[in-house]
């Protein structure tokens, strides 16, 4: 059997009306060629710690077209696999005037798709969707973009296959043990995550955008100054955080950037400007860059923003840009807040804010996190502060509710947009999130202006243990909400600037969510993966569907089964 010159990819990343960016990892230094029926584009690989990558810009495409493509590595056909039964990979360019069709979700572990893997981690909702999509007409009502909202890989909770790889190169009994240690291990982790045949095909044919969350680096990443100091005291941490950020830039962030944004990126400029015959090795430069990003978060921006026909999508870094100094504690620092403030504007039909952490937690959880932040910062004295910090790290109490300063700033921005104070009010201001391992949709209680909505889709494949499901459900809803609110007030936390409540949920299944602009409003749908037939084959199964109507005080209405199955007019 001939070994493919491709290790990973092709992955279709940034796509606009006339261009596309295709990312690959190759086995050797090489020239990569992407060919469509009418044109070809080439790029030289660059090296990072013995690995070889290329991002190939394909330009001159026509808007609103679906174009098949192939990949060659040094003249050898590498994609598509001639033995695959899946359709050809395609580039679907954006069409002016066409409503946005978006998928989103978070938290996906990489374990086998066999009986054991499905028993322990459930059916992979992404893979089920990939197989279903592969059976439909190319480009017909396909999503314009898949938005992955964190925990694309788990660097701290590794699979048996990852642990086997670690054991082959170091003593797994020594710190950091089963967790990742360096770039080589991150590269292998991405290989495990992105080489399943169906998911690999999906990534090759539907454009994707990504932002990290804690497990891409480590659980509770930047939860507090205490957490950061504890980690920095560990001898293995520096190499870990450098490898995590460097590999994230290569595997995830680079593909988020438009051609114009790449031209401004300091690492990419080195790669693009290289004119030598040999491959450029940016490993040391990338390590220095990653170390600086950790040391000086304000020196680089991981957030990004994209405008579509009637929508704006803002994807916010809520991990690396935190301000952890207790006197200025914020989920996003001043520079990042100012960047967000400039982009939180009306004049679009739907304003979408992608943030890995839910902006609107279930109210009970929100109040608990606000209370814990207050006592951790000394509201009830030194002893209570120690207890609060332990609770914060033990129970992951570090979402927007645990950063009240940032929560209130963004709440004010969202309200001003919804009230038409920042340009014409949109129909919806919608936060898209993941992280919490259960899904739901909530809405701010308003009598006029835009609707402010929180939609959560988590996990794609990493279900919460049944005991934790009960704990979260009890804590988040019912009488616990009132008790938690009283605790927060007793710790000196003011009431939230607005009230919100759940419309639908929670549900705890593995799932993937879709957001589609329709004349009736913003239609959202959550689907899980289920096994059917003989032999067993994953298929998507609807969990919930809802349409958020335009402006007004009426509640969002769940779609009927017929409505949820009906596809929107793409024209």
matplotlib code that plots the C-alpha trace (Angstrom):
import matplotlib.pyplot as plt

x = [0.0, 1.4, 1.8, 0.1, 2.4, -0.3, -0.4, -3.3, -5.8, -6.7, -8.7, -10.8, -10.4, -11.1, -13.5, -15.0, -16.7, -13.7, -11.0, -10.3, -7.4, -6.5, -4.3, -2.3, 0.5, 2.9, 5.3, 8.3, 9.3, 7.4, 5.5, 1.8, -0.6, -4.3, -6.0, -9.6, -10.9, -9.9, -6.8, -4.0, -2.3, 0.9, 2.6, 5.9, 5.8, 7.2, 8.7, 7.9, 9.9, 10.2, 6.7, 5.8, 2.8, 1.4, -1.5, -2.4, -4.4, -6.8, -7.9, -10.0, -13.0, -16.5, -19.0, -21.7, -20.0, -19.2, -15.9, -14.2, -10.5, -7.5, -4.2, -0.8, 2.4, 5.6, 3.5, 2.1, -1.7, -2.4, -6.1, -8.8, -8.0, -8.8, -10.0, -12.5, -16.3, -16.9, -17.6, -15.0, -13.9, -15.2, -14.8, -18.2, -17.7, -20.0, -22.8, -23.7, -27.2, -27.5, -28.5, -25.9, -25.9, -23.7, -22.8, -21.3, -20.3, -17.5, -15.8, -14.8, -12.6, -10.7, -11.5, -12.3, -15.7, -16.1, -18.5, -16.3, -15.7, -19.4, -20.2, -17.8, -18.1, -21.2, -21.6, -19.6, -22.2, -19.7, -19.0, -22.7, -23.3, -20.4, -21.8, -25.3, -23.9, -21.9, -25.1, -26.6, -26.1, -22.8, -23.4, -27.2, -28.1, -24.7, -23.4, -21.2, -19.1, -18.4, -17.5, -15.7, -15.9, -13.1, -11.7, -11.0, -8.3, -7.8, -4.2, -4.9, -7.3, -5.7, -7.0, -5.4, -3.9, -2.3, -1.0, 0.6, 2.4, 3.6, 4.8, 6.9, 8.9, 9.1, 8.3, 4.6, 4.9, 6.9, 5.3, 3.3, 2.4, -0.5, -0.8, 1.0, 4.5, 5.7, 5.0, 5.6, 2.8, 0.5, 1.1, 0.2, -2.9, -4.1, -3.4, -5.7, -8.4, -8.5, -7.8, -11.1, -12.1, -15.6, -14.5, -11.5, -13.7, -16.0, -13.1, -11.9, -15.2, -16.9, -15.1, -14.2, -13.2, -11.9, -11.2, -9.5, -10.9, -9.2, -8.6, -6.8, -4.1, -5.3, -8.4, -9.2, -6.6, -6.2, -9.0, -7.2, -3.9, -3.5, -4.0, -1.5, 1.2, 0.7, 1.1, 4.2, 5.9, 5.8, 9.0, 7.2, 4.6, 6.7, 7.3, 3.6, 2.1, 4.6, 3.7, 0.0, 0.0, 2.5, 0.5, -2.7, -1.4, -0.3, -3.3, -6.2, -5.6, -3.8, -6.8, -9.1, -7.3, -8.4, -5.7, -5.5, -5.2, -2.5, -0.5, -0.4, 0.5, 4.1, 4.8, 3.0, 4.9, 8.2, 6.7, 5.2, 8.4, 10.7, 12.4, 15.1, 15.2, 15.1, 12.1, 11.8, 11.9, 9.9, 10.0, 12.3, 10.5, 7.1, 8.2, 9.5, 6.2, 4.1, 6.1, 5.6, 1.8, 1.6, 3.8, 2.3, -1.3, -1.8, 0.9, -1.3, -5.0, -6.6, -10.1, -11.5, -14.5, -16.3, -19.1, -21.6, -24.6, -26.9, -24.9, -21.7, -19.8, -17.5, -15.4, -13.9, -10.9, -12.0, -8.9, -5.6, -6.6, -7.7, -6.6, -5.8, -4.6, -7.3, -7.5, -8.3, -9.7, -11.4, -12.4, -11.0, -8.5, -8.9, -7.5, -9.7, -12.7, -12.0, -11.7, -15.0, -16.7, -15.7, -17.4, -20.5, -22.6, -26.1, -26.8, -27.0, -29.9, -28.2, -25.2, -23.6, -20.9, -19.0, -17.4, -16.4, -17.8, -21.6, -22.2, -25.6, -25.2, -28.3, -29.1, -28.3, -24.9, -24.3, -25.1, -22.9, -19.9, -20.5, -20.6, -17.5, -15.5, -16.5, -15.4, -12.3, -11.3, -11.8, -15.5, -15.8, -12.2, -9.0, -10.2, -13.3, -11.0, -9.0, -12.2, -13.5, -10.4, -10.5, -14.2, -13.4, -10.8, -12.6, -15.9, -14.7, -16.4, -14.6, -17.1, -18.5, -20.4, -17.1, -15.8, -18.5, -16.6, -16.4, -19.9, -21.4, -19.4, -20.5, -24.1, -24.1, -22.8, -25.4, -28.2, -27.1, -27.0, -30.4, -31.8, -30.6, -27.9, -25.2, -26.7, -30.0, -31.0, -30.7, -33.3, -31.2, -28.0, -27.1, -24.2, -23.0, -21.1, -20.0, -17.8, -20.3, -21.2, -24.9, -26.9, -29.7, -31.1, -31.9, -33.2, -32.9, -36.3, -37.0, -40.2, -38.8, -35.8, -33.6, -33.9, -30.8, -30.3, -27.8, -27.4, -25.1, -24.0, -21.8, -20.4, -19.8, -18.4, -17.6, -20.8, -21.1, -21.3, -24.9, -24.1, -22.7, -25.8, -28.0, -25.8, -25.8, -29.5, -30.3, -27.8, -28.8, -32.5, -35.5, -35.1, -31.3, -31.4, -33.0, -30.6, -27.6, -28.8, -29.1, -25.6, -24.2, -26.0, -24.6, -21.1, -21.7, -22.5, -25.1, -28.0, -27.4, -28.1, -30.9, -32.8, -32.9, -34.5, -34.3, -36.4, -35.4, -33.1, -30.9, -30.0, -26.8, -26.4, -23.5, -24.7, -24.0, -26.0, -27.0, -28.0, -29.8, -31.1, -34.7, -37.4, -39.2, -36.2, -33.0, -33.6, -31.5, -31.4, -29.5, -28.8, -27.1, -25.6, -27.5, -26.6, -29.0, -29.2, -27.1, -24.2, -24.7, -24.2, -24.3, -27.1, -28.1, -31.1, -32.9, -32.8, -34.4, -35.3, -36.4, -37.0, -36.1, -38.6, -37.6, -38.0, -40.7, -41.6, -43.1, -41.1, -39.1, -41.2, -40.1, -40.3, -42.7, -41.3, -42.3, -40.8, -37.5, -37.2, -38.0, -34.8, -34.6, -34.6, -30.9, -31.5]
y = [0.0, 3.4, 5.9, 9.2, 12.3, 14.0, 13.5, 15.9, 17.7, 19.1, 21.4, 24.1, 27.2, 30.8, 31.1, 34.3, 35.1, 34.7, 32.9, 30.0, 28.9, 25.2, 23.9, 20.7, 18.9, 16.8, 14.1, 15.9, 19.3, 19.8, 22.0, 21.6, 22.2, 22.7, 22.3, 23.1, 22.6, 26.1, 27.0, 25.8, 27.3, 26.3, 26.9, 25.8, 24.1, 25.6, 23.6, 23.6, 21.2, 18.6, 18.9, 20.4, 22.6, 24.6, 27.0, 27.3, 30.4, 29.6, 32.8, 33.9, 31.8, 32.8, 33.8, 31.3, 28.4, 24.8, 23.7, 20.3, 20.3, 18.0, 18.2, 17.2, 17.0, 17.4, 16.4, 13.3, 13.1, 13.0, 13.9, 12.7, 9.1, 6.9, 4.2, 6.4, 6.1, 9.7, 12.4, 14.7, 17.6, 21.0, 24.7, 26.5, 30.2, 32.7, 34.1, 37.8, 38.1, 34.5, 34.1, 32.7, 29.0, 28.2, 25.1, 25.4, 23.3, 22.5, 19.8, 16.8, 14.0, 11.8, 8.1, 5.3, 5.1, 1.5, -0.2, 0.7, 4.3, 4.8, 3.3, 5.5, 8.8, 8.4, 8.7, 11.5, 14.1, 15.6, 12.3, 11.5, 14.9, 14.3, 10.9, 12.4, 15.4, 13.1, 11.6, 14.9, 16.9, 18.8, 22.3, 22.0, 23.8, 22.9, 25.2, 28.1, 27.7, 25.4, 27.3, 25.2, 27.0, 25.4, 22.1, 20.9, 18.8, 17.7, 18.2, 17.3, 14.4, 12.1, 8.9, 5.5, 6.0, 9.3, 7.8, 5.0, 7.6, 9.5, 6.3, 5.5, 8.7, 9.5, 8.0, 8.7, 8.2, 11.5, 14.9, 16.0, 12.3, 11.5, 15.2, 16.7, 17.9, 19.5, 20.3, 16.8, 15.5, 18.3, 17.4, 13.8, 14.9, 16.9, 13.8, 11.7, 14.4, 15.0, 11.7, 9.9, 9.4, 11.0, 13.9, 14.5, 14.7, 17.1, 19.4, 19.3, 20.4, 22.8, 26.0, 26.1, 28.7, 27.9, 29.4, 27.7, 27.0, 25.6, 22.0, 23.0, 23.9, 22.7, 22.6, 26.0, 27.7, 31.3, 30.8, 33.1, 34.6, 31.9, 29.2, 30.9, 31.1, 27.5, 26.4, 28.6, 27.0, 23.6, 22.8, 21.4, 24.2, 26.6, 24.1, 23.0, 26.5, 27.4, 24.2, 24.7, 28.2, 27.5, 24.4, 26.4, 29.1, 26.5, 24.1, 26.4, 30.2, 30.6, 29.3, 31.8, 34.7, 36.4, 37.0, 40.6, 39.6, 37.0, 39.7, 41.6, 38.6, 38.7, 34.9, 34.6, 37.5, 35.6, 32.5, 34.5, 36.6, 33.6, 33.3, 30.7, 27.3, 25.4, 25.2, 27.9, 26.6, 28.8, 26.6, 28.8, 32.0, 30.5, 29.3, 32.9, 34.3, 31.8, 32.5, 36.2, 35.7, 34.0, 36.5, 39.6, 38.7, 42.2, 41.7, 39.5, 39.1, 35.7, 37.1, 37.7, 39.1, 38.3, 40.0, 38.1, 39.3, 40.2, 39.1, 39.9, 37.1, 38.2, 35.3, 36.3, 35.0, 34.5, 32.6, 34.1, 37.7, 37.6, 40.2, 38.2, 40.9, 41.0, 44.8, 44.7, 41.2, 40.8, 38.0, 40.1, 42.8, 46.5, 46.2, 43.2, 44.9, 48.0, 45.8, 44.1, 47.5, 48.8, 45.8, 45.5, 47.5, 47.3, 47.8, 44.0, 41.7, 39.3, 40.1, 36.8, 36.7, 33.4, 33.0, 29.5, 30.3, 30.9, 34.6, 33.8, 30.7, 29.3, 32.0, 29.8, 29.0, 32.6, 33.8, 31.0, 32.1, 35.8, 34.9, 32.8, 35.5, 38.0, 35.8, 34.7, 38.3, 38.9, 39.9, 37.6, 37.7, 35.7, 32.3, 32.5, 33.7, 30.5, 28.4, 30.4, 29.8, 26.1, 26.0, 28.0, 25.5, 22.4, 23.3, 25.3, 28.5, 30.8, 31.8, 35.2, 35.2, 34.9, 38.0, 40.5, 43.5, 42.0, 40.6, 44.0, 45.7, 43.3, 43.3, 47.1, 46.8, 44.1, 46.2, 49.4, 47.4, 45.9, 49.4, 50.9, 53.1, 51.7, 51.9, 50.3, 47.6, 44.1, 41.4, 39.4, 39.8, 36.1, 34.6, 31.2, 29.1, 25.7, 24.4, 23.4, 19.9, 20.6, 22.5, 25.1, 28.4, 31.3, 34.9, 38.2, 39.5, 42.6, 44.4, 46.1, 46.3, 43.4, 40.0, 39.0, 35.3, 32.8, 29.4, 26.7, 23.5, 21.3, 18.6, 17.3, 14.2, 14.1, 13.6, 14.7, 11.9, 11.3, 12.4, 15.7, 16.2, 16.0, 18.4, 21.0, 20.7, 21.2, 24.0, 25.9, 25.9, 26.2, 27.3, 27.1, 30.2, 32.3, 30.9, 31.6, 35.1, 35.8, 34.4, 36.8, 39.8, 38.8, 39.0, 42.5, 41.5, 43.8, 42.3, 41.6, 44.5, 42.4, 39.2, 36.1, 32.7, 29.5, 28.9, 25.4, 22.8, 21.7, 18.5, 16.5, 14.6, 14.8, 17.3, 19.8, 22.9, 24.9, 28.5, 29.5, 32.9, 32.6, 35.2, 34.1, 34.6, 32.9, 29.2, 27.0, 23.2, 20.7, 17.2, 14.2, 11.1, 7.8, 4.4, 2.7, -0.2, -3.3, -2.8, 0.1, 3.5, 6.9, 9.2, 12.6, 12.7, 16.0, 17.0, 20.4, 23.1, 26.7, 29.8, 33.2, 35.6, 39.2, 42.1, 42.0, 40.8, 37.5, 34.4, 32.3, 29.5, 26.0, 24.8, 22.0, 18.8, 19.8, 23.2, 21.8, 19.4, 22.0, 23.5, 27.3, 28.8, 29.5, 32.2]
z = [0.0, -1.0, 1.8, 1.1, 1.1, 3.2, 6.9, 7.6, 5.3, 3.1, 5.4, 3.8, 5.9, 5.1, 2.1, 0.7, -2.6, -4.8, -2.8, -0.5, 1.7, 1.9, 4.8, 4.8, 6.7, 4.5, 5.3, 3.8, 2.6, -0.6, -3.0, -2.7, -5.6, -5.4, -8.8, -9.8, -13.4, -14.3, -12.3, -10.0, -7.0, -5.3, -2.0, -0.5, 2.9, 6.0, 8.9, 12.6, 14.8, 12.0, 10.7, 7.3, 6.6, 3.7, 3.3, -0.3, -1.4, -4.3, -6.0, -9.0, -8.1, -9.0, -6.3, -5.4, -7.1, -6.1, -7.5, -7.0, -6.4, -6.1, -4.2, -5.4, -3.4, -5.5, -8.5, -6.9, -6.5, -2.8, -2.6, -3.0, -2.0, -4.9, -2.6, -0.8, -1.3, -0.3, -2.8, -4.2, -2.1, -3.2, -2.6, -2.1, -2.4, -0.7, -2.8, -2.4, -1.0, 0.2, 3.9, 6.2, 7.1, 10.0, 12.1, 15.6, 18.5, 20.9, 23.0, 20.8, 22.1, 19.7, 20.5, 18.1, 16.5, 17.5, 20.0, 22.9, 21.9, 21.3, 24.7, 26.6, 24.6, 22.5, 18.8, 17.3, 16.2, 13.7, 12.0, 11.8, 10.2, 7.8, 6.6, 6.2, 4.2, 2.0, 0.8, -0.4, -3.5, -3.5, -2.2, -1.9, 1.3, 2.8, 5.6, 4.6, 7.7, 10.6, 13.8, 16.4, 19.7, 21.7, 23.0, 19.4, 21.1, 24.7, 25.8, 29.5, 29.2, 26.7, 24.9, 25.1, 21.7, 22.7, 25.9, 23.9, 21.7, 24.8, 26.5, 23.4, 23.8, 27.5, 31.0, 31.3, 35.1, 35.3, 35.0, 33.0, 32.9, 30.5, 29.6, 26.6, 27.1, 23.8, 20.2, 18.9, 21.1, 20.1, 16.4, 17.1, 19.1, 16.0, 13.8, 16.0, 15.9, 12.2, 10.4, 10.6, 7.0, 7.3, 9.4, 7.2, 4.1, 5.9, 6.9, 3.3, 1.8, 4.3, 5.4, 9.1, 11.7, 15.2, 18.6, 21.6, 25.0, 28.1, 27.2, 24.0, 26.6, 30.1, 32.2, 33.8, 31.7, 33.2, 35.7, 38.1, 39.0, 41.6, 38.9, 36.6, 39.4, 40.3, 36.8, 36.2, 39.2, 37.5, 35.6, 32.5, 32.1, 30.0, 27.2, 27.4, 27.0, 24.3, 22.4, 22.9, 21.5, 18.7, 17.6, 17.8, 15.5, 13.0, 13.1, 14.0, 14.0, 10.7, 8.7, 10.5, 8.8, 5.6, 2.9, 4.1, 7.7, 7.0, 5.2, 8.5, 10.7, 11.8, 11.5, 8.2, 6.7, 7.4, 5.6, 2.6, 2.1, 2.1, -1.3, -0.7, -2.4, 0.9, 3.2, 5.8, 9.4, 11.8, 14.8, 17.0, 15.8, 16.5, 20.0, 20.8, 19.6, 21.6, 24.8, 24.3, 23.7, 27.1, 28.9, 27.2, 26.1, 24.7, 22.1, 19.8, 19.0, 18.6, 18.1, 14.6, 12.9, 9.6, 7.8, 5.7, 3.7, 6.5, 9.5, 11.4, 13.2, 16.0, 17.5, 20.8, 22.6, 26.2, 27.4, 26.4, 26.7, 30.3, 32.9, 36.0, 38.3, 41.1, 41.0, 37.2, 36.8, 33.5, 31.1, 28.3, 28.9, 28.0, 24.5, 23.7, 25.2, 23.0, 19.9, 20.7, 21.4, 18.0, 16.3, 18.5, 16.0, 14.4, 10.8, 10.2, 10.5, 12.9, 15.2, 16.2, 19.0, 19.2, 22.6, 23.9, 27.3, 27.5, 28.2, 29.7, 31.9, 33.5, 36.2, 39.1, 37.9, 37.0, 40.5, 42.1, 39.9, 40.8, 44.5, 44.2, 42.4, 45.2, 48.1, 46.2, 46.0, 49.7, 50.2, 53.2, 54.4, 53.9, 54.9, 52.7, 49.8, 50.1, 50.0, 47.1, 45.1, 45.7, 44.7, 41.5, 40.3, 41.5, 39.8, 36.9, 38.2, 35.7, 33.0, 32.2, 35.5, 37.4, 35.7, 36.7, 35.3, 31.8, 32.0, 32.7, 30.0, 27.4, 28.6, 28.2, 24.7, 23.7, 25.2, 23.3, 20.1, 20.8, 21.6, 18.4, 20.1, 17.9, 14.5, 13.3, 15.7, 14.3, 14.6, 17.1, 19.1, 19.5, 21.6, 20.3, 22.9, 24.1, 27.0, 29.6, 28.2, 28.0, 25.4, 25.8, 24.5, 26.8, 26.2, 27.9, 29.1, 27.0, 25.9, 22.8, 20.5, 19.3, 21.0, 22.9, 22.8, 24.1, 22.2, 23.5, 21.8, 23.8, 23.5, 20.0, 21.5, 25.2, 27.3, 30.9, 33.5, 34.7, 38.3, 37.1, 34.9, 37.9, 39.9, 37.1, 36.5, 40.2, 40.7, 37.5, 37.8, 40.2, 43.8, 43.6, 41.4, 44.2, 46.8, 44.6, 43.9, 47.7, 48.2, 45.5, 47.1, 50.5, 49.0, 47.7, 44.1, 42.4, 40.5, 36.8, 34.4, 33.0, 33.6, 31.3, 31.4, 29.5, 26.4, 25.7, 27.4, 28.9, 27.0, 27.5, 24.3, 21.9, 19.3, 16.6, 16.1, 13.0, 12.6, 9.4, 8.4, 7.2, 6.4, 9.5, 11.8, 12.9, 12.8, 15.1, 15.2, 17.3, 16.0, 17.6, 16.1, 16.3, 15.1, 12.6, 10.2, 9.7, 9.7, 12.1, 10.5, 12.3, 11.3, 12.5, 14.9, 15.8, 19.4, 19.3, 16.8, 17.4, 15.3, 16.9, 15.4, 14.6, 17.0, 19.6, 23.0, 22.0, 23.1, 20.6, 19.2, 18.8, 15.2, 14.4, 13.1, 9.6, 10.0, 11.3, 8.4, 5.7, 4.2, 3.6, 0.2, -0.5, -3.0]

ax = plt.figure().add_subplot(projection="3d")
ax.plot(x, y, z, "-o")
ax.set_aspect("equal")
plt.show()
